[in-house]
Amino acid sequence: MRGIQRLIFALVTVGSALSLDAQIDRITGKNFATRSEVLATHGMVCTSVPAATEVGVEILKRGGSAVDAAIAANATLGLMEPVSNGIGGDLFAIVYSAKENKLYGINGSGRSPLGLSYDQMKAELEKLQKPPSPQSSPWPGRGGREAPGEDRALKIPPAGMLPISVPGCVDAWAELHKKFGKLKLSDDLGPAIRYAEEGFPVTDLIAYYWSFGPRLYKGLPGAFVATYTLDGKERTPGKGDIFKNPDLARTLRSIGEKGRDAFYKGEIADKIDAFMRANGGFLRKTDFEKHTSTWLEPVSVNYRGYDIFELPPNGQGIATLQILNILEGFDLRAMGRNSPETLHTMIEAKKIVWADRAKFYADPAFTKIPIAGLLSKGYAAERRKLIDPNRAAKTVEAGVPPANPTTSQPTRLPLQTRLLDQGDTIYMCTADDEGNMVSLIQSNYRGMGSGIVVPGLGFMFQDRGELFSIDPQHANVYAPGKRPFHTIIPGFVMKDGKPWEAFGVMGGGMQPQGHVQVLTNQIDFGLNVQEAGDASRWQHEGDNEPTGEKMNASGGYVEVESGIPYETVRELRKKGHDVRFDVGGYGGYQAIKVEMHDGRRVYVGASESRKDGMAAGY
């Protein structure tokens, strides 16, 4: 049976590659590129939905800043792509201020309910008796970790009341707007409100994922059916169907007119509190009243002359930096893009970093994280020695990062102050005429979220709390008022002290792997910003996780797209890798690169061809 599966894989891979080659003959660029880069001098917006991109560009033309455009586009995406994001979720962003030549980071993630203790959480999970298998994602092509078996420890489920944490998106919007906005917040939210009231046609891909909702959230309390179906029963919008969300329009209008306090201290918080009390939920108005976002400094490493910036935990951004530190010791360009040697090295580096990620990444308010040690070049050199060029590792343990590294510290920008040492998603980026740029990511986590929709509000709550561990000895163990481990990460690159690229790849654990792939595609292999995203991707899964899972006996498994040569797949298998074929589980990419031509700045935009993405500028 195994031999038959491999034969089928080979035929699918070779056949798909041949069909792709036969589709188009490009005059310029790589033959696998799906489109040219988008060029503009005044402003640029890249999102996963064309209408949202257009909203952002119109905001820029009206005199809005890159942050205004980002908020407007994000609000529109929450309406039009509810399978991935919305105001019931969290937000992280990196903002480049051209005036200051400085990067700002914001952590807009919410915390667990103050009234839900660890013991009560454990008791609630024990009532469920048989733990669910949230990693067997019912969203085809979305990836995720392997399903825990029945003998595994208790896990927080992906739906219902238990995985809900305070939504941080709206407060993050408010903080970003207060510091960098030029228009009124109501102006930024206006386009999304109009679309919510008048309706919009749903795209084919989003309709596909939306269709799973009624089965996933059947039987849960609240207004999922009333809000997200067309007939008040189970018919979700198909391609081209017009969808309206008047409840969300009212919620956004209230936020636009009264500010973030309408959501966290006013009538919206009151409605949420009443619904949770009536339906066995745990969030209370006091959780909303006490919520705050956190401004922080992005951390970075230098990779072959490029300063790569990510945000520190509770997110996983530093995993990108750790992997790049390890890869810097290999001549990837000489090894070749998509060669067995390159992919083996990258996969093994990912496994090594994932062991650290599983042990150390958590809410820094609850545990000390050795960020400086994890990002030191000396530590990377030691961890690099674990890579066997001929064999895939079957087990990897976390390392012991130095407590006080004295050399090769993460780099910093001029004018910046002291370095801070402390699932389903949209990624988008914007740039304005003043040179300001935004790298923003926002998510409800798995699918549409927890399935819980408060009647009359028009949005679903995230299920981010699923990513807590229940192991009391783990840094990421559940606790009240704590931020869970987070997967969503915005990225930014500086070169010679100037902005080079705002970029990101959404998609759970794919994100650091995707960041590494699109960056090495450009820096090591010379692809342009669009080709870097169009190039075939891989993803390693079945690994150590901050929720307690351990790498499986085969050393995890590698999923590849059909553009990865079968010769590479064959050689990876000889090295002991479990290689599989998958469609759709490789994230969603957007990027804006900055180039100089005859002394003038030119924005170069790229968007995700695997989704409905569009880059546009003016």
C-alpha positions, 0 to 999 in steps of 0.5 A: 500500500505504501508503494502505491501511495508513493507512485501516486504521489510521483504521478501527481507531482510530475503531472502537476508540474508538467501542467503548470509549465504548459499553462503560460510562457512568461516573457520576463521572470520565472516561469512559475510566477503567476503575475508581475510585481505591482509598482507604485510611487505614492502608496501601496496596499496588499491584502487577501481580498481585492475589495479590501485592497481597493478600500485601503488604496482609497483611504490613502488617496483621501490623505490617510496614513498607512495605519488608516489604510491598514485599519480600513482594509482589516475591517473590510477583511473581517467582513468579507473573509470571516473564515479567517479574521474579524473583530472577535480576534487578536492583532499584531503589527509592526509599524515603520515611522519614516519621520523617526526612522523607527519600528514600533511593535504592538501586541494586540492579543487578549487574555483568558477570563479572570474568573476561570481558574486553572482548576475550573478549566481542568474540571470543565475539560474532564467533563468532556471525558474524551478530549476532542481532536482539534488538530484534525482540522476540518478545514481542508488544506489548512494544515495544523498539528497532528491529532492527539490520541485518546491517551493524550493529556487533556486539551482545550477544544477548538469550539465553545466557551472554553477557548475564548479569550478577550478579543484584542483587535479593536483596542489595537486599532485604537492604539495604532490610530491614536499614534499614527492615524490621520483620518477619523476612526469613523472614516477608516471604518466607513467602507466596511460599514457600507459593504456590511449594509449593502452586501458584497459578492463572496469569492469562490475560495472564501465560500469553500471554507465558509461552507464548513461552518454549519457542521462545525458549530452545530448546537452551540449557543448564539447567533452563528446561523442567524449571522452567517447563513443566507436562509437562517438554516444551513445555506452559507454563501456560495461564489457570487452570492451577496452577503450582508451583515447589518449587525456587524455594521452597527457594531463597527459604527458604534466603535467608529463614533464612540471609540474603543470604549464602546467595545470594552466598556460600553453597550457591546461589553454589556451584551457580551457579559449578559450572553456569557452569563446566560449561556455558561461562558466565562468572559465578563465585562471586567475582562474587557474593561481591564484589557490593554494592548502592549507597545513593544520593540521588535527584535531582530537578527542580521541575516547576510546583511539584512536585519530581519525583525519580528515581535517577541513572545507570546508569539512565535516570531523569534522562531523565524530568527532562530532558523535564519541564524542556523541557516546562515552557517550554510551556503544555500545559494550554492546548494540550490533552491529546492535541492534535497540538501537545501530542503533537508537543512531547512527542515532540520533547522526548523525541528531544532528551533521547534524544540525551543519554541515548545519549551520557552515561548509563552506570555512574558508576564508569567515566565522569563523568556531567554530571548537574547540567548535564543537569538545569539549567534553563538547559540545558533552555532551550537544548535547547528551542530545537531544537523546530520547532513545525511539523516533526518532527526527523529527526536530533538530536545530544547537547548540551553541558551546562554543567560548572558550572551556577550556577542552577536546580539540582535541588531537595532535600528538607529534612533531606537531605544533599548531592546525589549527582552522579554491558525486561520488568519489574514496578513496584509501590509500598507505603505503611504506617500510619506514612507510609513509602512505597516505589517499587520496580521489578524486572526480568529485562529482556527477557521472562523473561531470558537463558533460563539456569536453574540446575537446582534453583534455580527462577529464570532469570538476567537478560539485562541485559548486552545493554544494553552497547555494544561501541563502545570509545569509548562511555561504556556500553562493555562492561567486566568488573565494570561495571554496564550501562545500565539502563532500570528506574526508580522515581519519586517526587513531593514537594509543599511538602516532603511526599510527594505520590506514589510512581509508576512505569511499567515497560516498557523505553524506554517508562518515562521517556516513561510517567513524563512522560505520567502526571505531565503527565496529573495536573499539567497536565491535572487527571486523577486518579491512576487516570485518569492511567494509564488515559488513552491513551499513545504511545511514540516508538521507533527513536531514538538508544540507549546501545547504539549505535543511531542514530535512523533516517532517518524520525526514528524512529516513534510508536506510539499507542493507539486512544484517541488521536484520529485527527485528532491522528494525521493532524496529526502525520503532516503534521508529518512523524511516522511514526505507527503503531498498537500494542497492549500496548507501553505499559508498566505503571503503579502509583501511590499518592498522598497526600491530606489530608482533614480533617487525616487522611492518605488513600492513593489507589491506582491500578493498570494496567488493561492488565495484571492490576493491583490496588490495595488498602489497609486 
